[in-house]
Amino acid sequence: MDKLTSMKVFRQVVESGSFVGAADRLGISTPMVSKHVMAIEKRLQLRLLNRNSHRLSLTEPGKLYFERCKSILEDLQETELELESLRSAPSGTLRIAFCDTCIPGLGLAKDLAEYRRRWPEVILDVSFARRDGDSAEDDHDLALSVVGDDALPPDMVARLVRRVPFRLAASRDYLERHGVPKAPDDLRRHDFITVGGPQTLSLEGPHGTMEIPLRAGLRCRTMADVAIAAASGVGLAVLPAAICSDPAFAGVLRPVLTEFRLKESGLYLLYRSRKHLPLKARKFIDLVLESGASMGEQRHTAAATSVLQYPPRRASEAALEKHRERSGPPAEPYRTQRGELAVARPAAGSAR
């Protein structure tokens, strides 16, 4: 059997922890995986793996062989990547995992189309992963995820593409049936469509930040599913602002409580290492970051020329008065380092 292939199979068995896992990742049968490992042991006349019904473990010779195999295969991969970079155009298949994101609503469909226009020799293989950790599997080159800065996976390289503002919205039909929330406390009577995440909603208004518990009526796997369910009248949802203004949803979804600001997340590119990135992946990263910087600059310009305004006193103001004892006096608006206007959260226990 081919020695290099057998080395790759052996490494995958060790990293997967089983013959079945290695077979799934390599796309071959479990008996074929076993034949490759047995061929190595027969050639070396050494047992490399201890096998039992519960788990696999490396013998002392197996540990040495695994480390050498790993080093040889990584050196070979790095050499091939260096040679690939000398080519004028990338090719092959680029596997991208989208984690809980919506491609059209975040403008990523345009990035995919532009990438294909520039490098038609690359096939884009897009899949969806439920959580960020799922995207770390070896069969993905890159992942894109909307996530809070405090929830980034620690074992991956994370590149911020752009900030993602959110809006609270529901379908016009739902609001006609259940009423339009006029104040944060009204949200307690509504069902929410979620995609995991926190069980409370933080709303920042003219008198500080309020935490509102969410009553989840439907949990979805992706943000696209949340948008579709909200447009169908299932309940309220926290959606990226870009989805609310998307032509597919703009005439159906209506933002509510727009005088309150929701916490922003970031659209991040995630990948395992900077060291072994193929040319096709580097080109995609450069394109997405370039697109994100352009959109961020447009948003920064709009924010710098706008003024944060709250509506005049109305019925919802009475509801806000209930929170003053907890929130303290209103803070003066201030401008952040990015030039955006924001309202400081009152300190706990501030004097009234």
N, C-alpha and C positions, 0 to 999 in steps of 0.2 A: 504494500500500500504506500501511497505517497507520504513521505516523511513529514513534509511541511504541513500537509492537511491533517495528519495525525497529531502533530503538535498543537495545531489550532483547536482540534476537537478536545484534546486532553486539557488544555487551558480552560475551555468553556465548561467542561465537566466540573473542574475544581471551583470555578467562579460561580457556577449555577448551583452546585451542591448536589447534583443528581444527574443521572444519565438522561432521564426524561426531560429535565429542564434544558440540558445542552442540546438535545435533539430538537426541541421546540425553537430554540434561538437560531440554530444552524439550518433548520429546514430539512433535516434528514431523519431517518428512522432511528428508534432507540437501539435496535440490534446493530445497525451500522456504527453508532457511537461506541458500542461495546467492542466491536471488532477492531476499531482504530486503537482503543486503549490496550486491548489484548495484544495487538501487533507490536506496540511499543514495548510492553513488558516482555514479550517473547524475544524481541531483538536485543534488549538490554539484559535479559535473563535476571530481572529484578521485579519484585512486586512494588508498584507505585501507589496503589490505593488499597486501603482496608475496606472491604465491602461487608455490610450487614443489612438486615431488612429495614433498619431505621435511618441510617445515614452513612455517608462516605467520609473517610479521613485519610490524610496523606501519611505514608510511611516516611522515614527519614530520607531514603533515596528519592521518594516522590516529592518531598519538599524542595530538595535541591534541583530536581529536573523541572519542577513547575517554575521556580524562579528564573532558571536559565531560559526556559521556553518563553516566558513572558518578556524577558529582556530581548531575546532574539526577534520575536514577533513585533515588538514595539520599535526596534531599530529598523526592521524591514518596512514597517508602516511609515516611519518618519522619512526614510529614504524615498519611498514612492511618492510621498506628499511633496518633498522637495523637487522631485523630477516633474510632478504634475504642475507645480507652480511655474515651470518654464514654458508650459504650453500657453497658447494665446487665448484659449477659451475653456471654461470648465465643461464637464460632461458627466454622464452617469445619472444616478438617482439620489435626490436629496430628500431625506425623510424628516418631516417636521411634525411635532406633536403640539396641538393647541389644547391648553388646559383651561376649561371653563370659560372660553372666550367665544365671541361671535365674529367671524371673519368680515362679513359685510359691514356690520355696525361699527367696527373699529377701523375701517379703512384698509384692512389688510388684504382684501381682495385685489385692490389696485396695486399693492406691492407685489402680489403673486403674478399678476398680469404683466407688470413691468419687468419682473425678473425673467419671465418666459420670453418676453420680447427681446431682452438683451442677450440671453443665453438659451436659445431654443434647444440646444443639445442636452440640457438637464431636464429630467422628469421630476416633477414635484409630487411627492407621496405624502399627503396630509392625513393625519389621524387625530382623534380626540382622546385625551386622557382625563380621567376623573380628577386626579390630584397631581400636584407638581412632582411628587416622587415618582409617579408612573412614567413621567417623561424622561427619567434618568436611565431607562433601560438602554441596553447597548444597540437596539435596533432603531434608535432615533439619533439623528445628527444634531438637531436643535429642538428647542421648545419655546413656545410663546405663551405667556401667562399674565393675567391681570391679578396682581397680588399687592398686599400692603407691604411697606418697606420692612416691617417687623416680622413678616412671615416668609421671607425669602429662604429657600433651601440652603443650608450652610455648606453643603459639599459640591455646589455648582457655581460656575461663573455666571453672574447676573449683570446684564447690560440694560440700563434704563432706556427705553425707546421714547416714551413720552408719558406725561401725567394723564390720568383718565378721570374726568369729573363725572359725578353720578347725579341722577335725578330720581325723584319719587314720582311714579306715574301709574295710571290705570287706564283702561279703555273707557271711552265715553259711555258705552252701554252699561258698564259696571257702575260708574259714578251716578248714572241716572237711577239705577236700581237701589244703590246703597247709600247715596249721598256723597257730596264732595267734602272731604275733611277740611275744616276751617281752622283748626288749631291742632298742635301736636297730640293733645290728649284724645282727640277724635280717632287717632290711628289705632287705639286699643280695641276698637269695635270692628276692625276690618281684618280680613284674611290677607296674608302675604304669600307671594310666590318667591321661593328662595332657591339658592344653589349652594346650600351649606352655609358656612360662615357664621357670624355672630347671631345671638338670639335677641340682641337689642339694636336699636337704631339711634345713632348720635345725630342730633340736629343742632346746628349752630345758628342762633338768631340774634336779634338786637340786644337781648338780655343774657347772653351766655349760651352754654351748651346743655341740652337736655337729653337724657337717655330714655328712650321709649321701648318697652318690651314688644317683641314681634309675636304675632299669633300666626304661625306657619300653617297654611291650608294646603300647600302643594310644594314639594321639593323636587327640583329638576337636576339633571346632570350637567347641562351647559347653560351659559347665558343666553344662547339663541333660543333654547327651550323656554326659558323664563319670559323672554320677549314675546314669543308666540302665544304662550299661555295668558300673559297679561292682555295682549291684543284680543284674545278670545273671551275676555270678561271673567277670568277666574278670580282675580283679586288685584291688590296693589303690589308693585314690585319696585325694587331699587335697580335702576338700569343705567348703563353708560349714557351720557347725554347725547352722544353721537347716534345711538340707536333711536332715541326719541325723535330726533330730527331726520332720520333716514326716511326717504320717500315711501318705503314699504310700511312704515309705522306712523308717520307724522299725522296722517289723517284719522288715525284710530286711537292712538295713545294721547292722553292729556296729562301734562305734568301738574302736580298739586303741591301746595305749600312751597311755592317757589321762592318765598322770602327767606327760607331757611337753607343753609348750606350743608351739604352732606360731605362726609370725609372722602377725599380722593384716594385712589390707588394708583399704581404704576403699571404700564405695559412693559414687561421685561422679556428680553431674550435670554434663555438659559441654555448652557451647554457645559459639558463635563470639564474640559481643559482647553487652554489656549494653545497647547503644544502640538496637538495632532489634528488640527482643523484642516480638512481638505479645502481645495480652492473653491469648490462649489458652495461650501458653507461660508467661507470668508466673504465671498461676493454677496451672498444673501444678507449676511450681517451688515455689511457696509451699506447695502441698499436700504434696509429697514431703518437703520440708524439715521441715514441721510433723510429719509422720508419723515421720520419722527421729529428730527430737528427742525425741518421745514414747517411742520404742523405746529410744533411748540412755539416757534418764532411768530407765527401768525396769531396764535392765541395770546402770546405775551403782548403783542402790539394792541390787540383788542382790549385786553385787561388794563393796559396802561392808559388808555384813552377813555375808559368808562368810569363811572362813579357808582359806588355801592349804595343803593337806595333801598329803603324799606317803605312799604305802603303806609298811607296815613292810618291813624287810629281807626279801628273798626271792631267788629264783633269778636274777631280772634284776639284782640288786645286784652280782653277780659280774661281769656284763658291764660295768656302769658303772665298776667298779674299773679296767678297762683304759684308761678315758679320763682317769683322775685325773692321770696324769703330764702329759697335754696340757692339761687343763682347770684344774689348780691346785686349791686348797682351796675348799670350798663357800662361797658368799657368803650373808650374812644377807638374808632377805627384806626388802623395803622397800616403802613405799606411794608410788605415783606421784601426780602432781598431780591426776589424775582420781579418786583414791581407790582405784585398783585395786592389789592386792598383786602384786608381781613379784619376780623374783630377778635380781640383778645378774650380768652376765657377768664372770668373773674376768679380770683384765688379763693380756695375753700376757706370759709370762716371770715371773709372780708367784712369790714365794718360797714354797717348800714346807717 
